[in-house]
């Protein structure tokens, strides 16, 4: 549900969604690949209903970043996108009561 709401939010904020849930064998998945102006953005979505155990973006640790980077390289190679500006973003989705969205936080150049 967090990814669907993130896609809606990004679209309203002028991101062009290229694809979702891109997988590269067993190494990883990228939640959203989008274009934001001149950048191709590889976006990880993390949703939480509480920050009791930390902020959503803190779940995108070094190991997860490495998997996303490897998957992004696969996507770029497969689609022959060699000379593009790239960005790795994290979208935090905060749910409130009754699964209502309280807010979004887009962290550009998260890693």
Secondary structure, DSSP 8 states (H G I E B T S, - for coil): -HHHHHHHHHHHTT-EEEEEEEEETTTEEEEEEEEETTEEEEEEEEEES--TT--GGGGS-HHHHHHHHHHHHHHHHHTT--S-EEEEEEEEEEE-GGG-EEEEEEETT--
